[in-house]
Amino acid sequence: MNCPVCNRPLKSPKSISKGIGPVCERKLEKLKDKADEDQLKMELDINAKNELQGVSQKETTF
């Protein structure tokens, strides 16, 4: 069985049971909360009105 990240053979029973090598596991853990450079970011304006333009609040039942 090989590591899906680096394609090196997994040798220890612990790595085989996890399905990933220890070095790749640490690298992925560090990247877990980082956004990709190409990823689009959306920020919400807390002061924006919670309304759809041209639609009254009575018409918006979700």
C-alpha positions, 0 to 999 in steps of 0.5 A: 500500500502506498501513501496517496499524497507522495506515493511512497510505500507505507511500512508501519502498521500504524501508517497502513491503518491510517492510509497515509504516511506520518510526514504527509499527515503532518504536512496536511495538518498544517495546511488544514486551515489555510485557504488556497491561493487560487481560492475565492474569498467572500467577506460578509458586510455586517452592516449590510441590510438583510434584504433582497433588492426588489423583493419585499421581506413578506415574499421571501419565505425560505 
